[in-house]
Every structure is written in C-alpha cells, then in structure tokens.
C-alpha cells in the first residue's frame, strides 16, 4: 500500500465548543487510537485529499508534536447538510497485528459477456479485508475476461495470500448482466423459425366476358 503524510496539532481541549471552533478555522478534529493511548489532534481539511477524497486506500503517517505514527483511516464523519468532513478516526498500525481496511476493486481485461452485448457491473467498489499491513495490496485486482453473460465473481472466489475478505462468500463483487441488445441478438433456445413470407396473392379473377351484343333489328322495307 502507498503511504501519505498528515501533519496534526495536539488538542488541548476536546469539548464540542473546541471542535466547533476548529471546524470554523478549516481544521478537522481527529483521534488516533492504538498502542495503548489515544492522541487527540486536529489537521487542515485540505490535507485529506489523498486520505478520504480519493478512490485509493493509503497508509497515513501522522506527525504530532514531532512524533510520527503509521496508521490507517477507520472512520470519517461528514456534515449531514454540507457533506463537509467533520471528524476522522485513525488506528495506529503495528507490523505484527492485522488491521481491517477497505480496498478498492479494479478489473482487468474485457469480459466475454461484454463482447456478446452484456454489461459489466462492479457491485462492490471497495471490499473490507483484514490482514497484516505487509500483506495488504493497493487494490483487489480481478480478471474478468472469462465472465459470460449472467456470470459473476463472488467474495468466495477471491483468494489472496494473507488476506481475509470480511464478506459473505456468496455476495457478488463483479458480474456481467444481460442487456436488451444481448437479448435481441440471442434468440431463445427452441424458438420457432420466423414464418415464411405469405404466398403471392392469387391472380385476380378473369374479367367477366362482356355481355353479347343484341343482334341489330332488320330495317323495315
């Protein structure tokens, strides 16, 4: 996993008023757990770009009072109206202890089902996993080339050394769904062939013969 840095300032007070004042000045109240202690600090909201406002999952080196702690983001809270970040919790990383994180799902290749007119759907953009930091990849890469229409890759199909997926095995992660185009191009099995074109219309009935002309009346002498 990649590592990004975050510089924080220790918080002297941890009450609601102090938190509100920090947010008004563009700071985010944060807590670092783990290692037998809790560190309350604040950080500039602009420095969360590569921590929260990114599809990637990164390790975070947090520096507070001259000390640096390796961590992972555990939870982020947002304002219900403005959607601004208002709080962040981090967990200190210890090399020999597993951690739980969410890793992004990425696909490689073009699925057979897509070539046949289906649509590839990534149902889980991120999956929750648990493992040692040294074992955590940057993303969960899935090769979808052999996926036909109606087929999927489930959590139980994903095996990565040293990593445990924290999802039910039958939950679908990626699938190829049928589209209208695929249905139109693939007739149902056993369907009757299209009816033959109707026979040409029978020729019009022969015209009735014209009525015989009456013989002319002989002229009187």
C-alpha positions as a printed NumPy array, in Angstrom:
array([[  0.   ,   0.   ,   0.   ],
       [  1.071,   3.567,  -0.631],
       [  1.785,   5.918,   2.254],
       [  0.719,   9.564,   2.549],
       [  1.562,  12.092,   5.249],
       [ -0.642,  14.155,   7.552],
       [  0.588,  16.835,   9.93 ],
       [ -1.511,  17.459,  13.056],
       [ -1.602,  19.773,  16.06 ],
       [ -2.388,  18.403,  19.53 ],
       [ -5.738,  19.429,  21.023],
       [ -5.66 ,  20.951,  24.472],
       [ -9.431,  20.68 ,  24.824],
       [-11.739,  18.04 ,  23.387],
       [-15.154,  19.551,  24.025],
       [-17.836,  20.457,  21.499],
       [-17.004,  24.172,  21.603],
       [-13.36 ,  23.491,  20.831],
       [-14.338,  21.158,  17.964],
       [-16.722,  23.764,  16.514],
       [-14.015,  26.434,  16.682],
       [-11.541,  24.158,  14.906],
       [-14.005,  23.414,  12.095],
       [-14.715,  27.116,  11.671],
       [-10.974,  27.594,  11.029],
       [-10.758,  24.816,   8.446],
       [ -9.434,  22.197,  10.865],
       [-10.74 ,  18.649,  11.359],
       [-10.821,  17.161,  14.887],
       [ -9.17 ,  13.705,  14.837],
       [ -8.356,  10.839,  17.163],
       [ -5.542,   8.289,  16.831],
       [ -6.211,   5.   ,  18.617],
       [ -3.967,   2.041,  19.327],
       [ -0.656,   1.471,  21.044],
       [ -2.263,   1.814,  24.46 ],
       [ -3.059,   5.508,  24.096],
       [ -5.384,   7.963,  22.409],
       [ -3.999,  11.053,  20.713],
       [ -6.417,  13.899,  20.056],
       [ -5.276,  16.267,  17.334],
       [ -6.54 ,  18.441,  14.501],
       [ -5.433,  18.693,  10.88 ],
       [ -6.063,  21.02 ,   7.959],
       [ -9.072,  19.809,   5.965],
       [ -7.155,  20.475,   2.729],
       [ -4.643,  17.77 ,   3.641],
       [ -7.247,  14.987,   3.486],
       [ -7.275,  14.952,  -0.318],
       [ -5.206,  11.744,  -0.55 ],
       [ -6.785,  10.152,   2.504],
       [-10.547,  10.492,   2.053],
       [-11.237,  12.242,  -1.238],
       [ -9.639,   9.512,  -3.327],
       [-10.718,   6.071,  -4.606],
       [ -7.471,   4.598,  -3.247],
       [ -6.771,   3.32 ,   0.264],
       [ -3.484,   4.53 ,   1.707],
       [ -1.494,   4.196,   4.883],
       [ -1.173,   7.505,   6.736],
       [  1.945,   8.717,   8.537],
       [  0.588,  11.151,  11.137],
       [  3.036,  13.578,  12.704],
       [  2.01 ,  15.21 ,  16.001],
       [  4.418,  17.02 ,  18.352],
       [  7.421,  15.797,  16.402],
       [  6.439,  12.128,  16.578],
       [  5.241,  10.13 ,  13.568],
       [  2.712,   7.315,  13.801],
       [  1.805,   4.941,  10.961],
       [ -1.944,   4.466,  10.761],
       [ -4.992,   3.637,   8.669],
       [ -8.245,   5.559,   8.477],
       [-11.001,   3.784,  10.389],
       [-13.948,   6.158,  10.204],
       [-14.852,   9.547,   8.776],
       [-17.877,  11.65 ,   9.703],
       [-19.479,  14.23 ,   7.419],
       [-21.899,  17.075,   7.971],
       [-25.387,  15.877,   7.059],
       [-26.185,  19.034,   5.063],
       [-22.902,  20.421,   3.699],
       [-21.199,  16.991,   3.437],
       [-18.004,  18.557,   4.805],
       [-15.614,  16.346,   6.77 ],
       [-16.154,  17.   ,  10.489],
       [-14.234,  14.198,  12.238],
       [-11.763,  11.404,  11.477],
       [-10.624,   8.352,  13.459],
       [ -7.302,   6.643,  12.768],
       [ -5.921,   3.327,  14.013],
       [ -2.226,   3.024,  14.747],
       [ -0.608,   0.252,  12.712],
       [  1.602,  -2.376,  14.318],
       [  3.555,  -4.554,  11.898],
       [  2.713,  -7.868,  13.56 ],
       [ -1.003,  -7.181,  14.154],
       [ -3.662,  -7.465,  11.444],
       [ -5.786,  -4.438,  10.588],
       [ -9.15 ,  -4.05 ,   8.868],
       [ -9.376,  -1.761,   5.844],
       [-11.45 ,  -1.288,   2.706],
       [ -9.586,  -1.827,  -0.549],
       [-10.763,  -0.639,  -3.981],
       [-11.836,  -3.21 ,  -6.581],
       [-10.268,  -2.941, -10.04 ],
       [-11.   ,  -5.094, -13.094],
       [ -8.675,  -6.151, -15.894],
       [ -9.474,  -7.47 , -19.375],
       [-12.687,  -7.411, -21.393],
       [-15.333,  -9.929, -20.372],
       [-16.679, -12.415, -22.931],
       [-20.167, -11.383, -21.892],
       [-19.429,  -7.746, -22.71 ],
       [-18.288,  -8.76 , -26.183],
       [-21.624, -10.56 , -26.571],
       [-23.545,  -7.413, -25.68 ],
       [-23.748,  -7.702, -21.883],
       [-22.807,  -5.05 , -19.31 ],
       [-20.06 ,  -5.359, -16.707],
       [-21.2  ,  -4.205, -13.257],
       [-18.892,  -3.689, -10.275],
       [-21.29 ,  -4.209,  -7.373],
       [-18.736,  -3.562,  -4.628],
       [-16.435,  -0.628,  -5.331],
       [-14.493,  -1.454,  -2.175],
       [-14.242,  -4.661,  -0.167],
       [-13.476,  -4.948,   3.531],
       [-10.424,  -7.091,   4.259],
       [ -8.241,  -7.992,   7.201],
       [ -4.548,  -8.766,   7.222],
       [ -1.059,  -7.625,   8.129],
       [ -0.013,  -4.314,   6.634],
       [  2.869,  -6.022,   4.864],
       [  0.341,  -8.255,   3.064],
       [ -2.174,  -5.591,   2.049],
       [ -2.214,  -4.831,  -1.689],
       [ -3.132,  -1.415,  -3.07 ],
       [ -6.269,  -2.855,  -4.648],
       [ -8.192,  -6.062,  -5.304],
       [ -7.498,  -6.802,  -8.986],
       [ -9.98 ,  -9.114, -10.71 ],
       [ -9.514, -10.56 , -14.196],
       [-12.95 , -10.636, -15.831],
       [-12.021, -11.948, -19.292],
       [-13.832, -15.297, -18.844],
       [-17.049, -13.869, -17.433],
       [-20.002, -14.716, -19.68 ],
       [-23.42 , -13.1  , -19.533],
       [-25.135, -13.963, -16.258],
       [-21.874, -14.932, -14.528],
       [-20.15 , -13.213, -11.613],
       [-17.152, -13.224,  -9.295],
       [-18.19 , -13.632,  -5.669],
       [-16.268, -12.903,  -2.483],
       [-15.675, -16.631,  -2.062],
       [-13.89 , -16.73 ,  -5.44 ],
       [-11.24 , -14.231,  -4.326],
       [ -8.143, -15.742,  -2.748],
       [ -5.196, -13.533,  -1.771],
       [ -2.378, -14.875,   0.369],
       [ -2.517, -13.467,   3.891],
       [ -5.763, -11.548,   3.308],
       [ -9.249, -12.417,   4.591],
       [-12.323, -10.915,   2.927],
       [-14.905,  -9.887,   5.511],
       [-17.953, -10.51 ,   3.319],
       [-20.311, -13.48 ,   2.892],
       [-18.836, -15.857,   0.324],
       [-21.903, -15.705,  -1.899],
       [-22.011, -11.921,  -2.238],
       [-21.362, -10.806,  -5.815],
       [-18.468,  -8.409,  -6.361],
       [-18.433,  -8.185, -10.18 ],
       [-20.978,  -9.511, -12.678],
       [-21.972,  -9.357, -16.34 ],
       [-25.645,  -8.587, -16.745],
       [-27.923,  -9.132, -19.709],
       [-28.882,  -6.09 , -21.735],
       [-31.692,  -5.58 , -24.215],
       [-29.172,  -5.67 , -27.055],
       [-27.887,  -9.072, -25.913],
       [-31.42 , -10.459, -25.69 ],
       [-32.295,  -9.27 , -29.173],
       [-29.115, -10.761, -30.647],
       [-29.559, -14.155, -28.935],
       [-32.912, -15.853, -29.743],
       [-34.314, -18.136, -27.084],
       [-33.422, -21.822, -27.421],
       [-36.027, -23.831, -29.304],
       [-37.717, -20.768, -30.666],
       [-39.71 , -21.468, -33.807],
       [-38.222, -20.073, -37.004],
       [-39.788, -16.993, -38.408],
       [-42.884, -17.652, -40.501],
       [-42.318, -17.773, -44.22 ],
       [-43.415, -14.804, -46.213],
       [-47.055, -15.125, -47.28 ],
       [-47.625, -16.62 , -50.71 ],
       [-48.137, -14.222, -53.52 ],
       [-51.708, -13.198, -53.87 ],
       [-53.682, -15.273, -56.332],
       [-54.091, -13.571, -59.68 ],
       [-57.191, -11.541, -59.977],
       [-60.198, -13.444, -61.297],
       [-60.563, -13.252, -65.027],
       [-62.781, -10.447, -66.078],
       [-66.275, -11.475, -66.869],
       [-66.883, -11.633, -70.629],
       [-68.769,  -8.667, -71.93 ],
       [-72.461,  -9.249, -72.49 ],
       [-73.199, -10.377, -76.058],
       [-74.437,  -7.589, -78.156],
       [-78.03 ,  -7.906, -79.245],
       [-78.429,  -8.506, -82.991],
       [-79.386,  -5.387, -84.838],
       [-83.042,  -5.15 , -85.83 ],
       [-83.505,  -5.582, -89.547],
       [-84.529,  -2.409, -91.323],
       [-88.087,  -2.283, -92.471],
       [-88.595,  -2.388, -96.132]])
